[in-house]
Amino acid sequence: MGEDGERSDETLLTAARQGDRPALETLLARYQARIYRYGLRMCGDPEDAKDVLQDTMLAMARRVGALRAAGALPTWLYTVARSFCIKRRRGHGAAATRSLDAAGATGLQVADPARGPEDRVAGRQLESLLAAAIADLNPAQRDVLLLRDVEGLSASQVAEVLGIGVKAVKSRLHRGRVALRDRLAPALGLPPSTPAAAGCPDVLTLWSQHREGDITADLCARMEEHLARCPRCAAACESLKRTLVVCQNAPTPVVPAAVQQALRQQLDRLR
């Protein structure tokens, strides 16, 4: 990795504000694949995702002089990208409700030479199923799950992007995680969710809350004791863990060369 690749966002942003073009390009390159992935998931159309990526990166290039805190950069970028995605979806009207399966099947297929042909096929199928399952979520749940579990933002960052409270983010997140788990259950070989047995707590919600650090140490200890003696609940929690691993391992797509070239040309016109 070159020198620019080793520099922190703060260092690059400071240099970019002073007119350092290579620093700006390095900063853009650092985030463009993530914004492209987010656009694919939110828009459900590779062409729209390309436009969202370019619009977002150009907005950053134009406003770099006003960006003062590198720590706030991811939040700012996802907020801008989301606004462009929403405009695209509104522009499509009824078509905005179509499944994201196409985006999962085309835009996110990233070949891994270390995997055998059968593993690569299985991986692509799972990626497509994940995209479709996320698309089928309630929009409010999809928003928080994409930003928190796929893109890796903190709950407070997600709240800022969406303009809602952290409590609301976590409430939607817990419901979305369980709903996604149920949609992916057949593909992962997991049993369907069933009502909790008499005396059993809502372990899936509790486990999600535990992941967010929102249950007390005493409640956590009691939940662990219950899981140790209840194979049914332990299996349910394990299934939710597996679902989140799928989200966290969603591949980062390669931005098409033509899109990168078009972005460079637009940056040149801004100079």
Backbone as a ProteinNet text record, in pm:
[ID]
protein_1_A
[PRIMARY]
MGEDGERSDETLLTAARQGDRPALETLLARYQARIYRYGLRMCGDPEDAKDVLQDTMLAMARRVGALRAAGALPTWLYTVARSFCIKRRRGHGAAATRSLDAAGATGLQVADPARGPEDRVAGRQLESLLAAAIADLNPAQRDVLLLRDVEGLSASQVAEVLGIGVKAVKSRLHRGRVALRDRLAPALGLPPSTPAAAGCPDVLTLWSQHREGDITADLCARMEEHLARCPRCAAACESLKRTLVVCQNAPTPVVPAAVQQALRQQLDRLR
[TERTIARY]
85.4	0	88.4	48	128.6	112	188.2	188	49.5	-21.5	-153.7	-249.9	-237.9	-326.9	-308.4	-193.4	-165.1	-203.4	-235.8	-270	-411.9	-434.7	-565.5	-662.9	-791.9	-892.3	-868	-833.2	-811.5	-699.7	-588.5	-475	-512.4	-582.3	-622.3	-721	-815.9	-915.8	-852	-757.5	-687.4	-613.8	-545.5	-472.6	-568.4	-680	-776.4	-837.8	-861.9	-917	-820.3	-692.3	-590	-560	-643	-628	-540.9	-509.2	-427	-514	-504	-587	-562.1	-437.7	-416.5	-478.3	-473.6	-533.8	-684.6	-746.7	-890.6	-924.6	-847.9	-875.5	-857.9	-758.3	-739.2	-857	-906.1	-1019.8	-1144.7	-1165.8	-1279.4	-1269.7	-1150.3	-1130.7	-1153.9	-1124.5	-1138.9	-1284.5	-1375.7	-1517	-1604.5	-1554.2	-1643.6	-1704.3	-1629.6	-1686.2	-1797.4	-1780.4	-1884	-2010.4	-1995.5	-2111.6	-2179.3	-2101.2	-2158	-2240.6	-2186.6	-2261.1	-2391.7	-2383.1	-2503	-2605.7	-2559.7	-2650	-2717.1	-2641.5	-2700.1	-2811	-2786.3	-2886.3	-3007.8	-2984.8	-3094.1	-3175.6	-3108	-3177.8	-3231.5	-3159.3	-3203.1	-3175.2	-3092.3	-3063	-2918.1	-2836.6	-2694.9	-2671.1	-2754.1	-2734.7	-2763.6	-2868.7	-2897.7	-2785.1	-2732.6	-2624.3	-2500.9	-2471.8	-2358.6	-2380	-2501.8	-2531.5	-2524.1	-2576.4	-2571.8	-2427.3	-2344	-2203.1	-2139.1	-2157.6	-2095.8	-2148.1	-2280	-2337.8	-2282.5	-2268.8	-2220.8	-2073.8	-1992	-1849.9	-1826	-1904.7	-1890.1	-1935.5	-2040.3	-2084.4	-1974.7	-1904.8	-1794.4	-1681.3	-1650.2	-1542.6	-1575.8	-1702.4	-1742.4	-1741.3	-1773.1	-1791.5	-1675.7	-1568.1	-1459.3	-1406.4	-1411.1	-1361.9	-1444.4	-1571.3	-1659.1	-1660.6	-1598.5	-1598	-1484.5	-1516.7	-1415.8	-1373.8	-1460.5	-1427.7	-1429.3	-1314	-1305.8	-1390.9	-1406.9	-1486.9	-1631.8	-1678.4	-1817	-1832.2	-1722.3	-1728	-1817.3	-1804.6	-1893.3	-2040.6	-2075.3	-2213.7	-2261	-2177.8	-2213.2	-2231	-2140.5	-2147.5	-2272	-2303.1	-2422.3	-2550.1	-2549.9	-2666.5	-2691	-2583.9	-2595.6	-2635.4	-2570.6	-2602.7	-2748.3	-2794	-2932.8	-3029.1	-2999.4	-3089	-3095.6	-2982.7	-2983.2	-3058.5	-3043.7	-3117.1	-3266.9	-3309.5	-3452.7	-3506.9	-3431	-3474.1	-3487.4	-3391.9	-3397	-3519.7	-3546.1	-3658.8	-3791.1	-3799.5	-3920.9	-3939.7	-3828.5	-3836.9	-3887	-3862.8	-3908.9	-4055	-4111.9	-4251.5	-4274.2	-4367.5	-4403.5	-4287.5	-4198.6	-4085.3	-3991.8	-4003	-3913.2	-3935.1	-4049.3	-4078.7	-4022.8	-3956	-3906.5	-3798.7	-3780.5	-3684.5	-3542.8	-3458.3	-3316.6	-3241.3	-3313.8	-3246.3	-3153.3	-3193.5	-3108.8	-2977.1	-2981.7	-2858.1	-2769.2	-2829.3	-2748.6	-2687.5	-2760.3	-2714	-2612.9	-2610	-2518.4	-2415	-2459.4	-2368.1	-2274.4	-2312	-2232.3	-2161.8	-2152.8	-2081.8	-1932.6	-1860.2	-1716.5	-1642.7	-1565.9	-1496.6	-1384.1	-1374.3	-1266.8	-1186.2	-1065.4	-987.6	-951.5	-959.6	-925.5	-1038.5	-1157.4	-1271.1	-1286.2	-1330	-1353.7	-1479.8	-1500.2	-1618.4	-1749.6	-1763.6	-1888.7	-1910.6	-1803.4	-1815	-1852	-1795	-1825.4	-1971.6	-2022.9	-2163.7	-2252.8	-2220.2	-2299.5	-2292.9	-2174.7	-2159.6	-2243.1	-2244	-2324	-2472.9	-2514.1	-2654.7	-2693.6	-2606.3	-2635.6	-2637.7	-2545.8	-2544.7	-2675.4	-2723.1	-2848.2	-2965.9	-2966.3	-3072.6	-3070.6	-2951.2	-2939.9	-2998.4	-2964.9	-3016.8	-3168.6	-3224.1	-3369	-3433.6	-3371.9	-3427.9	-3426.9	-3319.6	-3313.4	-3418.4	-3436.6	-3534.7	-3675.9	-3702.2	-3836.8	-3867.6	-3768.1	-3792	-3878.4	-3944.4	-4010.3	-3906.5	-3940.9	-3840.7	-3768.4	-3838.3	-3774.5	-3671.9	-3704.9	-3611.2	-3494.4	-3523.7	-3417.8	-3316.2	-3362.5	-3271.9	-3170	-3219.4	-3127.9	-3038.5	-3092.5	-3012	-2899.6	-2929.2	-2825.5	-2710.8	-2747	-2643.9	-2567.3	-2637.8	-2572.6	-2500.2	-2567.9	-2511.7	-2437.4	-2469.5	-2396.2	-2285.5	-2318.3	-2219.4	-2136.1	-2180.1	-2097.1	-2097.9	-2196.6	-2205	-2251.6	-2217.7	-2265.7	-2412.9	-2480.7	-2622.2	-2640.8	-2549.8	-2562.3	-2540.5	-2449.4	-2429	-2551.9	-2610.7	-2732.2	-2842.9	-2855.1	-2957.3	-2938	-2812.7	-2784.8	-2819	-2783.6	-2813.7	-2964.9	-3040.6	-3184.8	-3264.7	-3199.7	-3270.2	-3370.8	-3338.7	-3425.6	-3342.6	-3406.4	-3334.7	-3265.9	-3165.6	-3093.1	-3186.8	-3277.8	-3372.4	-3456.7	-3502	-3581.7	-3497.4	-3370.9	-3280.5	-3271.8	-3248.5	-3228	-3356.2	-3468.5	-3595.5	-3620.4	-3599.7	-3617.1	-3512.9	-3393.3	-3284.8	-3315.3	-3363	-3392.7	-3499.7	-3604.2	-3711.4	-3661.4	-3580.1	-3528.1	-3436.4	-3353.8	-3263.5	-3340.7	-3443.5	-3523.3	-3596.7	-3651.7	-3722.1	-3627.1	-3506.9	-3409.5	-3369.3	-3351.9	-3317.9	-3423.7	-3551.1	-3658.5	-3658.3	-3623.6	-3622.3	-3504.8	-3393.4	-3275.5	-3272.9	-3362.7	-3358.9	-3353	-3438	-3431.5	-3296	-3237.9	-3109.3	-2996	-3007.4	-2902	-2926.6	-3035.4	-3067.2	-3111.6	-3176.5	-3219.4	-3367.6	-3408.1	-3550.5	-3626.8	-3753.5	-3832	-3855.6	-3877.4	-3906.4	-4041.1	-4048.6	-4173.7	-4194.7	-4319.4	-4342.8	-4258.1	-4213.7	-4130.4	-4205.3	-4132.7	-4192.9	-4225.3	-4315.1	-4353.2	-4228.8	-4213.2	-4099.2	-3975.3	-3977.1	-3860.6	-3873.8	-3765.6	-3769	-3762.4	-3777.2	-3761.9	-3611.9	-3549.1	-3402.7	-3346.6	-3419.2	-3366.5	-3355.9	-3460.3	-3454.2	-3350.3	-3345.2	-3247.3	-3104.6	-3082.1	-2946.7	-2909.2	-3004.1	-2977.4	-2950.4	-3027.4	-3005.1	-2869.1	-2831.9	-2700.8	-2589.7	-2607.5	-2507.5	-2488.8	-2595.1	-2587.9	-2550.8	-2523.4	-2484.8	-2599.5	-2721.3	-2839.3	-2907.9	-2842.1	-2900.7	-2800.7	-2853.1	-2767.7	-2684.6	-2578.6	-2493.7	-2572.6	-2665.9	-2747.3	-2838.5	-2904.2	-2991.6	-2911.7	-2794.4	-2707.6	-2671.3	-2637.3	-2600.6	-2718.1	-2837.5	-2955.9	-2988.3	-2968	-2992.2	-2893.9	-2766.3	-2666.8	-2697.5	-2745.1	-2784.1	-2899.2	-2994.3	-3107.8	-3061.3	-2974.1	-2925.1	-2849	-2781	-2703.1	-2792	-2916.4	-3004	-3120.9	-3125.2	-3235.1	-3179.3	-3160.7	-3105	-3185.9	-3316.6	-3402.3	-3367.8	-3356.2	-3322.9	-3177.9	-3088.9	-2949.1	-2936.9	-3014.6	-3011.8	-3068.2	-3171.2	-3229.7	-3128.3	-3055.6	-2953.4	-2841.5	-2801.7	-2695.7	-2740.1	-2867.5	-2917.5	-2913.3	-2941	-2933.6	-2788.8	-2697.7	-2555.6	-2513.3	-2555.4	-2517.7	-2574.6	-2695.5	-2755.8	-2674.8	-2630.8	-2554.2	-2416.8	-2359.2	-2231	-2246.6	-2358.3	-2384.9	-2389.8	-2456.8	-2464.1	-2325.8	-2249.9	-2118.8	-2019.4	-2042.3	-1952	-2003.3	-2104.2	-2151.2	-2033.7	-2009.4	-1889.9	-1892	-1775.2	-1759.9	-1734.6	-1823.1	-1809.6	-1696.1	-1648.8	-1551.4	-1627.9	-1593.7	-1660.2	-1617.7	-1712.3	-1676.4	-1575.8	-1481.4	-1376.8	-1435.4	-1543.7	-1604.7	-1659.4	-1710.9	-1763.1	-1649	-1538.8	-1424.1	-1368.3	-1363.9	-1312.7	-1404.8	-1535.6	-1630.9	-1618.2	-1595.6	-1580.9	-1455	-1346	-1221.7	-1241.5	-1313.3	-1337	-1420.4	-1520.3	-1602.1	-1520.7	-1431.3	-1343.3	-1253.2	-1205	-1120.2	-1195.1	-1323.9	-1402.3	-1427.2	-1416.6	-1435.7	-1314.5	-1199.1	-1074.7	-1076.7
-120.1	0	124.3	220.9	341	431.1	538.6	630.9	688.3	730.1	788.1	689.2	559.6	458.8	438.4	476.8	459.1	581.6	692.1	815	806.6	866.6	864.7	953.7	931.7	1018.9	1164.3	1185.1	1322.2	1390.3	1318.7	1374.6	1403.9	1308.5	1326.9	1441.7	1450.2	1556.1	1693.5	1703.8	1830.2	1872.4	1776.1	1805.8	1841.3	1767.7	1793.1	1931.9	1976.6	2110.6	2218.1	2184.3	2279.7	2269.2	2190.1	2181.3	2067.6	1971.8	1857.3	1757.7	1757.3	1671.5	1522.3	1475	1332	1288.3	1375.2	1340.8	1325.3	1415.1	1405.8	1277.3	1244.6	1123.4	998.2	998.5	884.7	870.1	980.9	978.8	929.3	975	929.2	779.3	735.1	593.2	505.7	559.1	483.3	449.3	535.7	517.2	476	483.7	467.4	327.4	222.7	88.3	67	123.1	109.4	184.3	304.7	381.2	312.5	252.2	178.2	59.9	-14.2	-127	-79.3	29.4	83.5	124.6	186.6	226.1	106.8	-1.1	-122.5	-176.1	-178.5	-231.4	-140.1	-8.6	85.8	106.7	115.1	146.1	21.6	-89.1	-210.9	-213.1	-120.7	-113.1	-70.2	-150.2	-115.2	20.9	57.6	186.6	301.3	287.5	390.4	398.1	281.7	279	351.6	337	407.4	558.7	601.5	745.1	798.7	721.2	763.5	776.9	681.8	687.9	814.9	841.3	959.4	1088.1	1095	1215.6	1238	1129.7	1141.7	1182.5	1120.1	1153.1	1295.9	1339	1476	1576.7	1540.8	1629.6	1645.7	1537.2	1543.6	1630.4	1613.6	1692.5	1841.5	1874.3	2014.8	2077.2	1996.8	2051.3	2018.9	1966.4	1921.4	2033.9	2154	2266.8	2294	2247.5	2271.7	2155.1	2042.9	1924.8	1939.5	1951.5	1981.8	1862.5	1763.9	1651.5	1521.5	1457.7	1333	1224.1	1230.3	1128.8	1132	1247.5	1261.2	1230.7	1202.1	1182.1	1065.1	946.4	836.3	871.3	934.4	973.1	1068.4	1167.5	1264.9	1196.1	1106.6	1039.7	953.5	877.4	792	874.5	987.3	1075.2	1127.8	1171.8	1223.9	1112.4	996.7	884.2	842	838.1	798.3	897.3	1025	1124.3	1105.9	1075.4	1051.1	923.2	818.7	693.4	716.8	793.4	820.4	895	990.6	1063.3	969	878	781.9	693.1	643.4	553.5	625.2	750.7	827.5	849.9	870.5	892	771.5	652	529.6	500.2	568.5	545.8	404.5	336.1	200.7	105.3	133.3	42.7	40.6	139.7	145.8	31.6	-38.3	-147.5	-280.5	-281.4	-407.9	-465.7	-595.4	-663.9	-621.3	-627.3	-598.7	-722.1	-829.2	-952.6	-931	-846.9	-823.3	-760.4	-667.9	-604	-703.9	-793	-892.9	-991.4	-1018.8	-1120.8	-1068.5	-935.1	-881.2	-789.3	-693.9	-591.5	-637.7	-743.8	-781.3	-914.8	-965.6	-1091.1	-1061.6	-1091.6	-1064.1	-1197	-1226.2	-1353.8	-1361.1	-1474.4	-1500.3	-1617.3	-1591.7	-1699.7	-1810.1	-1783.2	-1886.1	-1985.7	-1953.7	-2042.6	-2126.8	-2250.8	-2338.5	-2298.1	-2354.2	-2317.3	-2338.8	-2452.7	-2479.5	-2379.6	-2344.8	-2247.6	-2110.3	-2075.2	-1944.7	-1936.4	-2044.5	-2047.3	-2035.8	-2111.8	-2106.3	-1967.3	-1904.7	-1771.2	-1669.9	-1679.8	-1586.3	-1605.9	-1730.4	-1756.1	-1695.7	-1709.6	-1653.8	-1501.4	-1442	-1296.6	-1247.5	-1320.1	-1283	-1297.6	-1406.8	-1428.6	-1321.4	-1281.6	-1176.6	-1046.2	-1011.2	-888	-891.8	-1005.2	-1016.1	-1011.2	-1077	-1078.4	-939.5	-865.3	-727.9	-641.6	-662.7	-584.3	-607	-726.3	-761	-709.1	-655.5	-604	-478.1	-452.1	-323	-213.7	-107.7	-5.5	53.7	76.5	134.2	37.5	-91.4	-192	-208.4	-202	-216.4	-104.1	16.9	131.3	110.7	72.9	60.2	-61.8	-171.1	-292.9	-276	-211.5	-186.8	-105.1	2.7	93.5	33.1	-39.5	-93.5	-224.6	-321.3	-455.6	-483.8	-411.9	-431.1	-327.2	-200.3	-94.1	-68.9	-117.8	-111.9	19.8	106.6	229.9	198.1	284.5	267.5	307.8	269.9	305.6	456.6	529	675	734.5	676.8	725.2	697.7	579.4	546.1	644.4	675.5	771.1	905.9	948.6	1077.1	1073.3	964.1	952	957.4	887.9	875.3	987.8	1065.7	1173.7	1126.3	1016	962.6	939.6	899.6	875.2	740	727.5	601	490.2	523.4	422.9	366.3	453.5	408.1	321.9	359.9	279.9	137.9	125.3	-6.5	-89.4	-25.2	-97.3	-155.8	-73.8	-121.8	-226.8	-208.4	-301.5	-439.7	-447.1	-577	-650.3	-578.5	-641.9	-681.6	-595.1	-625.2	-745.4	-759.8	-874.8	-1005.7	-1007.8	-1129.8	-1158.6	-1053.9	-1073.5	-1124	-1069.6	-1114.7	-1258.5	-1292.9	-1430.6	-1526.7	-1490.5	-1577.6	-1590.9	-1482.2	-1487.8	-1570	-1568.9	-1643.8	-1785.8	-1818.6	-1948.7	-2066.8	-2072.2	-2187.2	-2201.8	-2087.7	-2093.7	-2135.8	-2100.8	-2133.6	-2267	-2333.4	-2460.3	-2444.8	-2330.8	-2303.2	-2335.1	-2375.9	-2400.7	-2269.5	-2269.2	-2145.9	-2104.5	-1975.5	-1928	-1981	-2013.6	-2059.8	-1982.7	-1973.8	-1903.1	-1959.1	-1871.8	-1915.1	-2015.1	-2115.9	-2214.7	-2150.8	-2213.4	-2161.4	-2146.8	-2028.7	-2004.1	-1954.6	-1953	-1906.2	-1756.6	-1682.3	-1538.3	-1518.4	-1396.7	-1361.7	-1352.1	-1468.8	-1471.9	-1400.8	-1401.5	-1336.2	-1184.7	-1125.9	-982.2	-953.1	-1037.3	-1016.5	-1027.2	-1123.5	-1139.3	-1017.5	-966.4	-845.8	-727.1	-715	-606.9	-621.9	-746.1	-771.6	-727.9	-753.9	-714.2	-562.8	-489.4	-343.4	-288.7	-378.3	-334	-275.7	-322.9	-262.1	-346.8	-450.6	-523.4	-522.4	-530.8	-524.5	-651	-642.8	-759.5	-871.8	-834.6	-936	-1007.1	-929.6	-991.1	-1076.1	-1029.3	-1105.7	-1240.6	-1237.6	-1361.2	-1458.2	-1404	-1490	-1548.5	-1466.7	-1517.6	-1629.7	-1611.3	-1714.6	-1843.1	-1828.7	-1947.2	-2020.3	-1942.8	-2004.6	-2077.2	-2012.4	-2073.7	-2202.6	-2206.8	-2326.1	-2447.2	-2424	-2537.7	-2552	-2463.9	-2470.6	-2478.8	-2599.6	-2614.4	-2541.5	-2534.2	-2468.5	-2320.3	-2252.1	-2109.9	-2087.6	-2178	-2165.8	-2176	-2266.6	-2281.5	-2156.9	-2097.3	-1976.3	-1862.6	-1846	-1740.8	-1766.9	-1891	-1925.4	-1894	-1916.4	-1887	-1737.1	-1655.1	-1511	-1467	-1527	-1497.7	-1527.1	-1641.6	-1680.2	-1580.8	-1534	-1436.6	-1308	-1261.9	-1137.6	-1154.3	-1272.6	-1298.5	-1283.4	-1331.5	-1316.7	-1168.5	-1088.7	-944.7	-880.4	-911.6	-848.7	-890.7	-1006.9	-1054.7	-1023.6	-937.6	-897.7	-840.9	-889.8	-848.5	-701.4	-643.6	-506.5	-512.8	-458.5	-472.5	-388	-431.3	-351.9	-248.6	-122.8	-17.5	-31	-37.9	-53.6	51.4	7.2	97.8	218.9	196.8	307.4	413.6	368	462.9	542.1	474.8	543.9	646.8	608.8	700.7	821.9	797.7	908.2	1001.8	944.1	1026.1	1112.1	1054.1	1131.2	1247	1222.2	1327	1440.9	1405.4	1508.9	1587.5	1518.2	1587.4	1685.5	1644.9	1733.9	1861.4	1847.6	1965.8	2058.1	2003.3	2085.4	2170.1	2132	2201.2	2343.6
0	0	0	-81.6	-92.7	27.2	23.5	137.1	162.1	53.9	72.1	135.1	96.3	150.9	298.9	352.7	494.2	576.2	511	583	636.5	751.5	813.6	738	762.3	701.1	740.3	866	914.8	837.9	818.1	745	600.2	537.8	398.3	384	477	468.8	485.8	578.9	600.6	473.1	411.1	287.7	174.4	164.9	57.6	70.5	193.5	214.1	167.3	164.8	122.6	-27	-97.8	-242.3	-290.8	-204.2	-243	-319.7	-451.7	-536.3	-510	-501.6	-473.4	-340.3	-239.5	-110.5	-124.6	-199.5	-222.5	-296.8	-399	-476.6	-391.1	-302.7	-213.6	-119	-67.4	23.2	-49.4	-170.7	-249.8	-277	-314.6	-344.5	-222.1	-105	19	47.7	3.8	37.2	-81.4	-202.4	-316	-326.5	-294.4	-304.9	-202.4	-83.7	19.3	-19.8	-74.8	-117.7	-235.7	-323.2	-436.6	-385.9	-290.1	-232.5	-169.9	-95.1	-31.6	-137.4	-244.2	-351.5	-417.2	-435.6	-492.5	-403.3	-273.7	-181	-169.7	-167.1	-148.7	-276.5	-389.5	-514.5	-584.2	-569.8	-635.8	-784.7	-831	-973.9	-991.9	-1061.2	-1076.7	-1141.6	-1239.4	-1305.5	-1209.6	-1130.8	-1031.1	-928.3	-889.6	-790.5	-842.8	-970	-1030.5	-1023.8	-1055.7	-1052.3	-910.1	-813.5	-673.5	-627.6	-667.1	-630.7	-685.9	-813.6	-873.3	-810.8	-789.9	-729.8	-589.3	-512.4	-374.6	-370.8	-454.9	-455.7	-505	-603.4	-652.5	-546.9	-472.3	-363.9	-260.7	-232.8	-137.3	-192.3	-320	-380.3	-378.2	-403.7	-406.8	-267.5	-166.6	-31.5	62.8	8.4	94.7	182.8	133	211.4	336	335.8	449.9	547.6	510.8	597.6	698	824.4	925.6	1009.6	1025.2	1113.6	1034.2	1023.2	947.9	1011.3	1144.3	1211.2	1168.6	1122.3	1077.1	928.3	860.1	715.4	674.3	735.8	694.5	710.5	822.8	845.3	736.6	704.3	600.9	466	430.5	300.7	287.6	391.4	383.6	385	453.6	451.9	311.3	246.9	109.9	14	25	-63.7	-46.9	76.1	100.8	36	45	-15.6	-167.2	-229.8	-373.5	-407.4	-324.4	-346.6	-339.5	-241.3	-224.2	-346.6	-397.1	-516.3	-635.9	-648.9	-759	-747.4	-627.7	-608.1	-630.8	-587.7	-613.6	-762.6	-831.3	-975	-1050.8	-995.1	-1059.8	-1028.9	-930.9	-896.3	-847.6	-908.8	-866	-880.2	-973.7	-995.2	-877	-787.9	-672.9	-576.4	-590.3	-498.9	-547.5	-662.3	-713.8	-622.7	-633.3	-547.2	-579.7	-477.8	-497.7	-542.9	-578.6	-617.3	-735	-829.2	-946.2	-906.3	-813.3	-768.5	-698.4	-622.1	-553	-648.9	-759.2	-851.3	-951.6	-971.5	-1071.5	-1011.1	-932.3	-883.5	-774.8	-701	-585.6	-601.4	-720.8	-740.6	-752.5	-647.9	-644.3	-640.1	-741.5	-748.1	-646.3	-581.3	-486.3	-539.8	-591.9	-653.2	-555.8	-426.4	-328	-309.6	-360.3	-345.9	-469.9	-452.9	-565.3	-639.3	-760.6	-840.3	-766.5	-697.2	-626.8	-513.5	-442.5	-333.4	-387.2	-503.3	-559.9	-602.8	-661.5	-701.3	-579	-474.6	-351.3	-289.6	-294.5	-239.6	-315.1	-448	-527.4	-500.2	-484	-454.6	-320.3	-220.9	-89.8	-95	-171.2	-185.5	-247.4	-348	-412.4	-316.4	-239.9	-142.3	-34	8.7	108.6	55.3	-69	-127.8	-133.7	-177.3	-186.8	-49.3	49.1	184.7	246.4	226.1	277.2	207.9	77.1	2.2	53.5	103.2	149.2	289.3	357.9	491.9	487.6	597.5	615.3	589.7	511.1	477	597.3	706.9	825.4	882.8	882.1	930.8	834.8	705.3	605.2	617.3	638.8	650.9	762.6	880.1	993.7	979.6	927.6	916.7	814.4	702.7	602.4	660.7	728.1	778.9	895.9	983.2	1103.5	1076.3	1015.3	1006	876.1	769.4	643.2	630.4	652.6	635.7	760.7	875.6	995.6	1070.6	1045.8	1123.4	1265.4	1359	1495.5	1501.6	1609.8	1624.9	1625.3	1688.4	1691.1	1552.1	1474.3	1338	1252.2	1268.7	1194.6	1229.4	1358.3	1401.9	1334	1320.8	1257.1	1108.6	1041.6	899.2	875.7	960.6	939.9	1005.1	1091.4	1157.2	1260.6	1328.6	1433.2	1558.2	1666.8	1790.4	1792	1876.7	1888.9	1936.6	2026.5	2076.4	1962.4	1873.9	1759.3	1665.4	1646.6	1562.6	1617.2	1745.5	1804.4	1803.5	1825.1	1821.7	1682.5	1579.7	1442	1408	1458.6	1429.3	1484.8	1609.2	1668.9	1588.2	1549.1	1471	1332.2	1272.8	1139.9	1138.9	1241.1	1248.3	1255.7	1337.6	1351	1220.1	1157.2	1030.7	922.1	917.4	817.6	843.4	970.8	1007.1	954.1	968.3	921.6	770	699.8	553.3	500.5	573.6	529	582.9	674.5	741.1	643.7	539.6	448.9	380	336.4	265.7	357.5	486.3	581.9	651.3	614	677.7	821.1	852	988.4	1003.4	1121.6	1144.6	1150	1109.8	1117.4	1261.9	1281.4	1416.1	1462.4	1588	1647.2	1776.8	1823.5	1949.2	2061.6	2149.2	2260.5	2347.4	2394	2482.5	2616.5	2690.2	2821.3	2909	2966.3	3053.5	2982.8	2849	2773.4	2743.5	2757.1	2724	2573.1	2529.9	2388.2	2360.5	2340.8	2335.2	2213.3	2101.5	1982.3	2002.6	2058.5	2087	2194.7	2297.9	2404.5	2351.4	2262.4	2208.4	2125.4	2046.5	1967.1	2059.1	2166.4	2262.3	2331	2360.5	2421.1	2325.8	2199.3	2099.4	2096.5	2124.4	2126	2263.6	2358.4	2492.4	2572	2545	2604.9	2711	2760.8	2872.1	2987.4	3107.4	3225.2	3238.1	3316	3339.4	3405.3	3494.7	3562.9	3463.5	3375.1	3275.9	3178.8	3142	3052.1	3115	3243	3312.6	3317.3	3343.9	3350	3211.8	3105.4	2970.5	2937.8	2974.3	2946.9	3022.9	3145.2	3222	3153.6	3102.2	3032.7	2906.3	2829	2705.7	2733.8	2846.6	2881.2	2907.2	2948.2	2979.8	2881.4	2780	2682.4	2541.1	2488.8	2353.2	2247.1	2265.2	2166.1	2153.8	2266.3	2264.5	2221	2261.5	2221.3	2069.6	2009	1863.6	1795.2	1855.5	1798.3	1797.2	1908.1	1914.3	1814.8	1804.1	1708.8	1566.5	1537.4	1402.6	1373.5	1474.8	1454.5	1435.3	1508.2	1489.5	1346.5	1295.1	1158.3	1056.4	1081.3	990.5	987.2	1105	1109.9	1046.3	1056.9	991.4	840	786.8	643.7	606	688.9	662.2	666	769.9	789	681	621	516.6	376.5	368.4	235.8	157.3	36.3	-37.7	-74.9	-75.4	-122.9	-272.3	-353.9	-498.4	-555	-668.4	-742.4	-824.3	-805.8	-883.3	-1029.2	-1122.3	-1263.8	-1310.1	-1392	-1439.6	-1512.2	-1586.6	-1660.5	-1565.1	-1450.3	-1351.8	-1289.9	-1259.2	-1202.4	-1300.4	-1427.9	-1529	-1543.4	-1543.3	-1554.3	-1434.5	-1316.1	-1196.3	-1205.3	-1252	-1268.2	-1365.4	-1473.9	-1572.6	-1512.8	-1432.6	-1369	-1265.5	-1196.7	-1101.6	-1174.1	-1291.2	-1370.6	-1407.2	-1435.7	-1472.7	-1354	-1232.8	-1114.8	-1081.8	-1133.3	-1098	-1150
[MASK]
+++++++++++++++++++++++++++++++++++++++++++++++++++++++++++++++++++++++++++++++++++++++++++++++++++++++++++++++++++++++++++++++++++++++++++++++++++++++++++++++++++++++++++++++++++++++++++++++++++++++++++++++++++++++++++++++++++++++++++++++++++++++++++++++++++++++++++++++

